Amino acid sequence: MTFYLHKLLAEPKTEVAVSEDQLFYIQHGKEALRKAVSMLEDREGWKVEIKENNGDVICSKVIPGTGKVFRLEAVLEASVDDLYDLLFVRVEEMHQWNPSVQHIK
């Protein structure tokens, strides 16, 4: 999975005109994604919270300056393209499938 996360950090291959406001959000989004990838790649200090019979595992870790974060390890029946579409292209729909999210933009 890390391989695919690194692909998300790659620069786009096509040029698109963006405003300064859009560039600000793009830069902050890339930095947030880099931070998330860094957290996931650090294999030290994760505590298993829940281990399901189907193999799903939920772990947690307290990260200074961030707080408690959770990591889900699971096998998903979805393509990388489908996940990318759901998590990045249609991100504003996240509240429809994730009850812990009230609003996202």
GULODREN-548619 format. One line per 10 residues: number of its first residue (from 0); their letters; for each residue y, x, z of C-alpha. Coordinates in steps of 0.1 Angstrom, whole numbers, plus 5000, padded with zeros to 4 digits. Example, Ala and Ser with C-alpha at 12.3 -4.5 7.8 and 13.67 -1.06 7.14 Angstrom:
2
0 = AS = 4955/5123/5078 ~ 4989/5137/5071 $
//
This chain:
105
0 = MTFYLHKLLA = 5000/5000/5000 ~ 5024/5028/5007 ~ 5022/5039/4971 ~ 5035/5005/4960 ~ 5062/5005/4986 ~ 5075/5038/4972 ~ 5076/5023/4937 ~ 5100/4997/4951 ~ 5123/5024/4962 ~ 5125/5039/4926 $
10 = EPKTEVAVSE = 5157/5035/4907 ~ 5157/5007/4881 ~ 5150/5017/4845 ~ 5176/4994/4830 ~ 5214/4996/4836 ~ 5230/4965/4850 ~ 5267/4960/4857 ~ 5273/4952/4894 ~ 5303/4946/4915 ~ 5313/4967/4944 $
20 = DQLFYIQHGK = 5301/4940/4968 ~ 5268/4939/4950 ~ 5265/4977/4951 ~ 5272/4976/4989 ~ 5243/4952/4994 ~ 5220/4971/4971 ~ 5226/5003/4990 ~ 5221/4987/5024 ~ 5189/4970/5011 ~ 5175/5003/4998 $
30 = EALRKAVSML = 5183/5020/5031 ~ 5166/4991/5051 ~ 5135/4995/5028 ~ 5134/5032/5033 ~ 5136/5027/5071 ~ 5108/5001/5070 ~ 5086/5024/5049 ~ 5093/5053/5073 ~ 5082/5031/5103 ~ 5050/5021/5085 $
40 = EDREGWKVEI = 5041/5057/5075 ~ 5045/5069/5111 ~ 5009/5062/5123 ~ 5016/5073/5159 ~ 5022/5049/5188 ~ 5011/5016/5173 ~ 4994/4992/5198 ~ 4968/4967/5186 ~ 4980/4932/5196 ~ 4955/4910/5178 $
50 = KENNGDVICS = 4924/4917/5159 ~ 4910/4888/5139 ~ 4873/4883/5129 ~ 4883/4884/5092 ~ 4896/4920/5097 ~ 4934/4912/5100 ~ 4951/4934/5126 ~ 4985/4929/5141 ~ 5000/4960/5158 ~ 5033/4965/5176 $
60 = KVIPGTGKVF = 5055/4995/5184 ~ 5088/4999/5202 ~ 5112/5020/5180 ~ 5143/5034/5197 ~ 5174/5018/5183 ~ 5154/4991/5166 ~ 5133/4974/5193 ~ 5098/4960/5190 ~ 5084/4958/5155 ~ 5051/4944/5142 $
70 = RLEAVLEASV = 5028/4955/5115 ~ 5002/4933/5099 ~ 4972/4950/5082 ~ 4954/4925/5060 ~ 4938/4921/5026 ~ 4958/4896/5005 ~ 4946/4878/4974 ~ 4977/4885/4954 ~ 4989/4910/4928 ~ 5016/4935/4936 $
80 = DDLYDLLFVR = 5038/4917/4911 ~ 5033/4884/4929 ~ 5042/4900/4963 ~ 5072/4917/4948 ~ 5084/4884/4934 ~ 5079/4866/4967 ~ 5094/4892/4989 ~ 5122/4905/4968 ~ 5131/4883/4938 ~ 5127/4849/4956 $
90 = VEEMHQWNPS = 5137/4863/4991 ~ 5160/4834/4997 ~ 5130/4811/4998 ~ 5113/4830/5027 ~ 5122/4803/5052 ~ 5099/4779/5033 ~ 5067/4799/5041 ~ 5078/4819/5072 ~ 5087/4796/5101 ~ 5103/4825/5121 $
100 = VQHIK = 5131/4828/5094 ~ 5157/4801/5095 ~ 5180/4815/5067 ~ 5181/4846/5045 ~ 5205/4858/5019 $
//
